[in-house]
Amino acid sequence: MEALSNIFDLETIVGILGAAVAVLAIAIYGARAKALRRQVEEERQRLAKEAEEQQAQLAAKERELTLQAKEEALRLRSKIEEELKQARREIETQKRRLDQREDSLDHKKADLDSHERAVEKRERELQQREEQAEQAHSQLQAELERISEMTREQAREVLLARISQELDADAAKLLRASEERVRQEAQRQAAKIVAEAIQRCAVDQTCETTVSVVPLASDEMKGRIIGREGRNIRTFEQLTGVDLIVDDTPEAVVISAFDRVRREIARVALEQLVSDGRIHPGRIEEVVENARRTVEERIKEAGERAAFETSVAGLHPELVRLLGKLQYRTSYGQNVLAHSIEVAHLSGMIAGELGAKVPVARRAGLLHDLGKALDYERNGPHALLGADVARTRGENREVVHAIAAHHEDVPQESVEAWIVQSADAISASRPGARRETLEAYLKRLQELEDLACGFDGVERVFAIQAGREIRVLVRPDRIDDLGAHRLARAMAERIERDMDYPGQIRVTVIRETRAVEYAK
């Protein structure tokens, strides 16, 4: 029983404990629920506060945007008002200008009306004067017919017949002058062609251009030059290609050959043989070979010197050699190398003045007569031959064309070609360049001036253009305009009759009237 009661007490205790635990759990749950309700309320209050703050910020932002919109509207309104004011001012300015222009047009219209009235008045006056002039002309014509006892048609026929006779005479004179000019030009061209052909062909010509004289110490040297049975002279002539003339000329032998290069080689070799004294076929062959090398070196030096003097660089060695050979060529007595150098300088100066290509003109001027250095085996005009050689040696097209065209063998296609042709003519035609001596040239010019001064009314005379033109200044109080024409014709006829001259001479008569007063 006691055990049963103990068990029973234990169950009671457990029940009590369970109830206590339940009460405690309920209390804990209740406290947690309160705390949760309190957190929810705090969160609700916080969210409400944030919403109020955001609402306040939005209201402030709205007020700020409204203020900015009002300010922008005010600014735009001010700007529009300013633009309207500016537009009104411009409209007023345009209106004032239009008013002024209208006033100006009114004034111009009035001026034009006045000018039209003046023109109409002037036309009426001119018409009256024309009528008066016609009446005077009719009266003058009637008076002339009465004096000359010829009608107008008869006078016209007489005048036309006289003019026809004068024109026929002038036409015949011009025809004769043209025929004479053509004949002289043909003769000059023929002489030029023959001379150029002779220069490139070893044919005996005049002594001045074909021989060289080598002085000897004594006449005994002539026998040694001839050698036993003439073997020395034969060897010398065969090696050099010249004729060695040993005649009665005291202490001198003559070397004859038209090719100046061969003649120069023979002269150098013979001088060395004479100075050395050993003359036999073996020695002759050795000396001639040395002389040939010496002359070739001189030719090369002459070509290089010419290129350096004219500032022409980059020439092919063969062109330099041919250029040097030109120092042994002459054209109408003028040294061709000196002529080429002069043409190069003239071409460069003319090209510089005209704004053309100076290097091209100077280079073509130096090489323009290169064909004259070629041997006679090649046929054709020297301008085309020189152009062909320059082309094969790498010269550019402009230089080659200027060389080919300087004698119009091909049409000129560039300014430099015309320049080279002009410089060539200037160098060849200047006084003293060719056979005409300076004394003869000056004498002819003096005779020309003296002849022109012999006419009445002539004040001064100047011979210009190397004697191809005379400029005559006459006294205006003694020679009128028609008299100037008559004087020019009479002077030309006098020159044709009394003087000998190449080509033609232009006569220019100048009549100048001056009025001079002094302010005191």
C-alpha positions in Angstrom: 0.0 0.0 0.0 2.8 2.2 0.8 4.4 1.5 -2.5 1.2 2.3 -4.2 0.9 5.6 -2.4 4.4 6.5 -3.4 3.6 5.9 -7.0 0.6 7.9 -6.7 2.5 10.8 -5.3 5.0 10.6 -8.1 2.2 10.9 -10.7 0.9 13.9 -8.9 4.2 15.6 -8.9 4.7 14.9 -12.6 1.3 16.3 -13.3 2.0 19.4 -11.4 5.3 19.8 -13.2 3.6 19.3 -16.6 1.1 21.9 -15.6 3.9 24.3 -14.5 5.7 23.7 -17.7 2.6 24.4 -19.8 2.0 27.6 -17.8 5.6 28.6 -18.3 5.4 27.9 -22.1 2.2 29.9 -22.3 3.8 32.8 -20.5 6.9 32.6 -22.8 4.7 32.5 -25.9 2.7 35.4 -24.6 5.8 37.5 -24.0 7.1 36.7 -27.5 3.8 37.7 -29.0 3.9 41.0 -27.2 7.5 41.6 -28.3 6.5 40.7 -31.9 3.5 43.0 -31.8 5.7 45.8 -30.4 8.3 45.2 -33.3 5.5 45.3 -35.9 4.2 48.5 -34.4 7.6 50.1 -34.4 8.2 49.0 -38.0 4.8 50.4 -39.0 5.7 53.7 -37.3 9.1 53.8 -39.0 7.5 53.1 -42.4 4.9 55.8 -41.8 7.6 58.2 -40.8 9.6 57.4 -44.0 6.5 57.8 -46.1 5.9 61.2 -44.5 9.5 62.2 -45.1 9.4 61.1 -48.8 6.1 62.9 -49.2 7.7 66.0 -47.8 10.7 65.6 -50.2 8.4 65.1 -53.2 6.5 68.2 -52.2 9.8 70.2 -51.9 10.9 68.8 -55.3 7.6 69.7 -56.8 7.9 73.3 -55.4 11.5 73.5 -56.8 10.5 72.3 -60.3 7.5 74.7 -60.3 9.9 77.5 -59.5 12.4 76.5 -62.2 9.6 76.2 -64.8 8.4 79.7 -63.9 12.0 81.1 -64.2 12.5 79.3 -67.6 9.2 80.7 -68.8 10.2 84.2 -67.7 13.6 83.8 -69.4 12.0 82.6 -72.7 9.5 85.4 -72.5 12.3 87.9 -72.1 14.3 86.4 -75.0 11.3 86.4 -77.3 10.5 89.9 -76.4 14.2 90.9 -77.1 14.1 89.1 -80.5 10.8 90.8 -81.3 12.4 94.2 -80.5 15.4 93.3 -82.6 13.2 92.2 -85.5 11.2 95.5 -85.2 14.5 97.5 -85.3 15.6 95.6 -88.4 12.3 96.1 -90.1 12.5 99.8 -89.3 16.1 99.9 -90.7 15.0 98.1 -93.9 12.1 100.5 -94.2 14.4 103.5 -93.9 16.8 102.0 -96.5 13.9 101.3 -98.9 12.7 104.9 -98.4 16.2 106.2 -99.1 16.5 104.0 -102.2 13.2 105.1 -103.4 14.3 108.7 -103.0 17.6 107.9 -104.9 15.6 106.2 -107.7 13.4 109.3 -108.0 16.6 111.5 -108.3 18.1 109.1 -110.9 14.9 109.1 -112.8 14.9 112.8 -112.9 18.6 112.8 -114.0 17.8 110.3 -116.7 14.9 112.4 -117.9 17.2 115.4 -118.1 19.9 113.4 -119.8 17.4 112.1 -122.4 16.3 115.7 -123.1 20.0 116.7 -123.5 20.6 113.7 -125.9 17.6 114.5 -127.9 18.8 118.1 -128.2 22.3 116.9 -129.2 20.8 114.6 -131.8 18.9 117.4 -133.3 22.1 119.5 -133.4 24.0 116.7 -135.0 21.3 116.2 -137.6 21.4 119.9 -138.4 25.3 119.7 -138.7 25.0 116.6 -140.9 22.6 118.5 -143.2 25.0 121.4 -143.3 28.0 119.1 -144.0 26.0 117.4 -146.8 25.3 120.8 -148.3 28.9 121.9 -147.9 30.1 118.6 -149.5 27.7 119.0 -152.4 28.9 122.6 -152.9 32.6 121.4 -152.6 32.0 118.6 -155.1 30.3 120.9 -157.5 33.2 123.4 -157.2 35.8 120.6 -157.7 33.9 119.4 -160.8 33.8 123.0 -162.1 37.6 123.5 -161.5 38.7 120.0 -162.8 36.2 120.0 -165.6 35.5 116.3 -164.6 32.5 114.6 -163.1 32.8 112.6 -159.9 32.8 109.3 -161.8 35.5 110.5 -164.1 37.7 111.7 -161.2 37.1 108.3 -159.5 38.2 106.4 -162.6 41.4 108.5 -162.9 42.3 108.0 -159.2 41.6 104.3 -159.4 43.8 104.0 -162.5 46.6 105.8 -160.8 46.3 103.7 -157.7 46.2 100.6 -159.8 49.4 101.6 -161.5 51.1 102.2 -158.2 49.9 98.9 -156.8 51.1 97.1 -159.8 54.5 98.7 -159.4 54.6 97.8 -155.7 53.5 94.3 -156.4 56.2 93.8 -159.0 58.8 95.2 -156.6 57.6 92.9 -153.8 57.6 90.0 -156.2 61.2 90.7 -157.2 62.2 91.2 -153.5 60.5 87.9 -152.6 62.2 86.0 -155.5 65.6 87.5 -154.5 65.0 86.6 -150.8 64.1 83.1 -151.7 67.1 82.7 -154.0 69.5 84.0 -151.3 67.9 81.8 -148.7 68.2 78.8 -151.0 71.8 79.7 -151.6 72.5 80.0 -147.9 70.8 76.7 -147.1 72.7 75.0 -149.9 76.0 76.4 -148.7 75.2 75.3 -145.2 74.3 71.7 -146.2 77.5 71.5 -148.3 79.6 72.9 -145.5 78.2 70.5 -142.9 78.7 67.6 -145.3 82.3 68.6 -146.0 83.0 68.9 -142.3 82.1 65.2 -141.8 83.8 63.9 -144.9 87.6 63.9 -145.3 87.9 65.7 -148.7 90.6 68.2 -149.4 89.4 71.8 -149.2 91.0 75.1 -148.6 94.3 75.3 -146.9 93.1 77.3 -143.9 90.9 74.5 -142.6 92.7 71.4 -143.8 96.4 71.8 -143.0 98.7 72.1 -140.1 102.4 73.2 -140.3 105.1 71.6 -138.1 108.3 73.6 -137.9 111.6 71.8 -138.2 115.0 72.6 -136.7 116.7 72.2 -140.1 115.9 70.9 -143.6 118.0 67.8 -142.9 115.1 66.5 -140.8 113.0 66.2 -143.9 115.1 63.3 -145.3 114.8 61.4 -142.0 111.0 62.0 -142.0 110.8 60.5 -145.5 113.1 57.6 -144.7 114.8 55.1 -147.0 112.6 54.7 -150.1 109.9 56.6 -148.3 109.1 53.9 -145.7 108.9 56.3 -142.8 106.4 58.7 -144.5 104.3 55.9 -145.8 104.1 54.3 -142.3 103.2 57.7 -140.8 100.5 58.4 -143.4 99.0 54.9 -143.0 98.9 55.1 -139.2 97.5 58.6 -139.0 95.3 58.8 -142.1 96.8 62.2 -143.2 98.8 63.4 -146.1 102.3 64.5 -145.1 103.6 67.1 -147.6 107.4 67.5 -147.6 108.2 70.2 -150.2 110.5 73.1 -150.7 109.0 75.0 -147.8 112.1 75.9 -145.6 112.2 74.2 -142.2 108.6 73.1 -142.2 106.4 70.2 -143.3 102.7 70.4 -143.9 100.1 67.9 -142.6 96.9 67.9 -144.7 93.6 66.3 -143.6 90.1 67.6 -143.3 89.5 65.6 -140.2 91.0 67.8 -137.5 91.2 65.0 -135.0 93.4 62.9 -137.2 95.4 66.0 -138.1 95.9 66.9 -134.5 97.1 63.3 -133.7 99.5 63.5 -136.7 100.8 66.9 -135.5 101.4 65.7 -131.9 103.1 62.6 -133.1 105.4 64.3 -135.7 106.4 67.0 -133.1 107.4 64.2 -130.7 109.3 62.3 -133.5 111.2 65.5 -134.5 112.1 66.4 -130.9 113.2 62.8 -130.2 115.1 62.3 -133.4 114.5 58.6 -133.6 112.4 58.1 -136.7 111.7 54.5 -138.0 108.5 52.5 -138.6 108.5 50.9 -135.1 109.1 54.1 -133.3 106.5 55.9 -135.5 103.9 53.3 -134.6 104.6 53.7 -130.9 104.6 57.5 -131.0 101.4 57.6 -133.0 99.7 55.4 -130.5 100.8 57.6 -127.7 99.7 60.7 -129.6 96.3 59.1 -130.1 95.9 58.5 -126.4 97.1 62.1 -125.7 94.5 63.6 -128.1 91.8 61.3 -126.7 92.6 62.5 -123.3 92.5 66.1 -124.5 89.2 65.5 -126.1 87.8 64.0 -122.8 89.2 66.9 -120.8 87.7 69.4 -123.3 84.3 67.7 -123.0 84.5 67.6 -119.2 85.6 71.3 -119.1 82.7 72.3 -121.3 80.2 70.4 -119.1 81.7 71.9 -116.0 81.7 75.4 -117.5 78.0 75.1 -118.4 77.0 73.3 -115.1 75.7 70.3 -117.0 76.1 67.1 -114.8 75.5 63.4 -115.3 76.6 63.2 -119.0 77.3 59.8 -120.4 81.0 59.3 -121.1 80.4 58.8 -124.8 78.5 62.1 -124.9 81.4 63.8 -123.1 83.9 62.4 -125.7 81.8 63.5 -128.6 81.4 66.9 -127.0 85.2 67.2 -126.7 85.6 66.3 -130.4 83.7 69.4 -131.2 86.7 71.5 -130.4 88.2 70.1 -133.6 85.1 71.0 -135.7 84.4 74.4 -137.3 81.2 75.8 -138.9 81.8 78.7 -141.2 85.0 79.3 -139.3 83.3 79.2 -135.9 84.6 76.7 -133.4 81.7 74.3 -132.7 82.6 73.6 -129.1 82.9 77.3 -128.2 79.6 77.8 -130.1 77.9 75.0 -128.1 79.1 76.4 -124.8 77.8 79.9 -125.9 74.4 78.4 -126.9 74.2 76.6 -123.6 74.7 79.8 -121.7 72.3 81.8 -123.9 69.6 79.1 -123.6 69.9 79.0 -119.8 69.6 82.8 -119.6 66.7 83.0 -122.0 64.9 80.1 -120.2 65.4 81.9 -116.9 63.9 85.1 -118.2 60.9 83.2 -119.7 60.3 81.0 -116.7 61.1 77.8 -118.7 63.1 74.8 -117.6 66.6 76.2 -117.3 68.5 72.8 -116.8 66.7 71.3 -119.9 67.5 74.3 -122.1 71.1 74.6 -121.0 71.7 70.8 -121.4 70.1 70.8 -124.9 72.0 73.9 -125.9 75.3 72.2 -125.0 74.5 69.0 -126.9 72.6 70.5 -129.8 75.4 70.2 -132.4 76.6 66.8 -131.1 75.8 65.2 -134.5 78.7 67.2 -136.0 81.2 65.2 -134.0 80.1 61.9 -135.7 82.0 60.4 -138.6 80.9 60.5 -142.2 79.8 56.9 -142.2 76.4 57.9 -140.6 74.2 59.9 -143.0 71.5 62.4 -142.2 71.0 65.9 -140.7 73.3 66.5 -137.8 70.4 67.5 -135.6 68.6 64.2 -136.0 71.9 62.3 -135.6 72.8 64.1 -132.4 69.3 63.5 -131.0 69.6 59.8 -131.8 72.9 59.5 -130.0 71.6 61.5 -127.0 68.5 59.2 -126.9 70.6 56.0 -126.9 72.9 57.5 -124.2 70.0 58.0 -121.7 69.1 61.7 -122.2 65.5 62.5 -121.4 62.8 63.2 -124.0 62.8 67.0 -123.7 66.5 67.3 -124.3 66.4 64.9 -127.2 63.5 66.8 -128.8 65.2 70.2 -128.4 68.3 68.8 -130.1 66.3 67.3 -133.0 64.2 70.4 -133.5 66.8 73.2 -133.4 67.0 73.3 -137.2 63.2 72.4 -137.6 64.0 68.9 -138.9 61.0 68.0 -136.6 58.3 70.4 -135.4 59.0 72.2 -132.1 56.8 70.9 -129.3 58.2 72.7 -126.3 59.4 76.2 -125.2 62.9 74.8 -124.6 63.1 73.7 -128.3 62.3 77.3 -129.5 64.8 78.6 -126.9 67.7 76.4 -128.2 66.9 77.3 -131.8 66.9 81.0 -131.0 70.1 80.8 -129.0 71.8 78.9 -131.8 70.8 81.6 -134.3 72.0 84.3 -131.9 75.4 82.7 -131.4 75.9 82.1 -135.1 74.8 85.5 -136.3 76.4 87.8 -133.8 79.2 90.0 -135.2 82.6 88.4 -135.3 81.2 84.8 -134.8 81.8 83.8 -138.4 83.7 84.8 -141.4 82.7 88.5 -141.6 85.3 90.6 -139.8 84.4 93.2 -137.2 85.9 96.0 -139.3 83.8 95.1 -142.3 80.7 94.8 -140.1 81.2 98.2 -138.5 82.0 99.8 -141.9 78.8 98.5 -143.4 76.8 99.8 -140.4 78.4 103.2 -140.8 77.7 103.3 -144.5 74.1 102.4 -143.8 73.7 105.3 -141.2 75.5 107.8 -143.5 73.2 106.9 -146.4 70.0 107.4 -144.3 71.4 110.7 -142.9 71.6 112.1 -146.4 67.8 112.5 -146.7 66.2 115.9 -146.0 64.3 116.2 -142.7 66.2 113.3 -141.0 67.3 114.1 -137.4 69.0 110.9 -136.2 69.6 107.4 -137.5 70.4 104.2 -135.6 71.5 100.9 -137.2 70.2 98.1 -135.0 69.6 94.3 -135.2 73.2 93.7 -136.5 72.5 95.9 -139.5 69.1 94.3 -140.4 67.1 97.4 -139.4 67.7 101.2 -139.4 65.6 103.4 -137.2 65.2 106.9 -138.6 63.9 109.8 -136.4 62.7 112.7 -138.5 61.8 116.4 -137.7 58.0 116.6 -137.3 58.0 120.2 -138.5 59.5 119.2 -141.8 58.1 115.7 -142.4 54.4 114.9 -142.1 52.8 111.5 -141.7 52.4 110.9 -145.4 55.9 112.2 -146.0 57.2 109.6 -143.4 55.8 106.8 -145.6 57.4 108.4 -148.7 60.7 108.8 -147.0 60.8 105.1 -145.9 60.1 103.9 -149.4 62.7 106.3 -150.9 65.3 105.2 -148.3 64.6 101.5 -149.0 65.0 102.1 -152.8 68.3 104.0 -152.2 69.7 101.2 -150.0 68.7 98.6 -152.6 70.5 100.6 -155.3 73.7 101.7 -153.6 74.6 99.0 -151.0 75.5 95.3 -151.0 74.2 93.4 -148.0 72.9 89.9 -147.1 69.2 89.3 -146.5 67.0 92.3 -146.1 67.1 95.6 -144.2 64.0 97.0 -142.5 63.5 100.8 -142.6 61.5 102.3 -139.8 60.7 106.0 -139.9 59.5 107.5 -136.6 57.8 110.9 -136.5 57.2 112.2 -133.0 55.5 115.5 -132.1 56.1 117.0 -128.7 54.5 120.1 -127.1 56.5 121.6 -124.2 55.5 124.6 -122.0 57.0 125.9 -118.8 54.9 127.0 -115.8 56.6 130.1 -114.3 
